[in-house]
């Protein structure tokens, strides 16, 4: 594998960060439209322009791939007086994870109130901002007050949810643990108009661990979302206050009323739940896929919530220990659907730093418990005949290999999603390594070391792969089985904990305090 030894000589010690917000977020926080990979129908809403990005991941499959855009820049400059290929820049808050999402000529981002647009709005609030797409002009914002029961660490972080736009409405999860439906168009008063909101703490007895961040998914008349139900360890005694509260819900998009709910992880939640759902149509039936805080991936009938299949994303021999010291992980990243398979990696709160991880490819055309048997990860093994395992990548190296490559793990913890195109899969570790694998077999081709933590997901567009880092850089690599660096751009504007997005021919990079629109001029 080209570059493996040279890129694995260093084990990154991640900087301690005060809050778990994923993007995944948001972490998968955000990417671009892809053509249909799901049998039965296209994987992007039919009523959106083909190059808009109407939700986190930009399509129901959540695959951050744009096959339409061309001539996307590989070099630009944000330096004052020396700007190059910058269309416009908009100031947001000072902590920003949610989005950007682009639809109908508008851009939506989630942020905090540390750089107030309205001087009358003071203190800590969750802020959802709306800008005009063509020039970045600020249009309006929705302001969310925070109840006293919200975790203190979450109060200053703003809204980390990437909204989902559906016609004239958008849906997102506030940092007050509300699911919100707002009108896309404000009436010129620069204030967002809320159609309805579901208070998950009050109405569903949810206890969010630190942060509510899910990027909702809208399909048909339903909105699907993770509730972020989790552990309360504020007094030093970790416990789950509401094990019977739902972890995953479906809501009527017009009324805000609960359609169905599921609390499958229950008392087995390790810490929190931050994964966002993906959606697929397999053999003519719609299923919605959710990654739980117990490390299991689950699929449900979209309309009814009836379970279809489950998959344990941890080896049975793994062990969970508080503070990230164990080998058992939960799911923070968002599952990605591609050609009737789902791809998912496991991870933990990034505050806990790097650790052993696993990346899975699962056949979602089957039903029942699809987990591999007895920690045998060979999909052709007789005991795995009924398993959905297609391939596995990750785990620990043996001692001799670890000494040789200077690294303990084949693949570490991740909170980002996979980007899959043309048979190749790209995925980033929290510790800063970008991997390229064969999407069908899991065979690794190369590993690139960004030398900085990565919270977001890679973006594939125009034959290139873009990835942002916690050092505030965007790394650009050539698509292919051979590693080739095309460029590296320093944003000089703060850390990047979201995913680059391309919509309507424009590249968007969101730092913690600014949104940049980038084009070749």
Secondary structure, 3 states (H helix, E strand, C coil): CECHHHHCCCCCCCCCCCCCCCHHHHHHCCCCCCCCCCCCCCCCCCCCCCCCECCCCCCCCCCCEECCCCCCCCCCECCCCCCECEEEEEECCCCCCEEEEEECCEEEEEECCCCCCCCCCCCCCEEEEEEECCCCCEEEEEEECCCCCCCHHHHCCCCCCCCEEECCEEEEECCCCEEEEEECCCCCCCECCEEEEEEHHHHHCCCECCCCCCCCEEECCEEEEECCECCECCCCCCECCCCCCCCEEEEECCCCCEEEEECCCHHHCCCCCCCCCEEEEECCEEEEEEECCCCEEEEEECCCCCEEEEEECCCCCCCCCHHHCCCCCECCCCCEEECCEEEEECECCHHHCCCECEEEEEECCCCEECCCCCCCCCCCCHHHCCCCEEEEEEEECCHHHHHHHCCCEEEECCCCCCEEECCEEEEECCCCEEEEEECCCCCEEEEEECCCCCCCCCEEECCEEEEECCCCEEEEEECCCCCCEEEEEECCCCCCCCCCEEECCEEEEECCCEEEEECCC
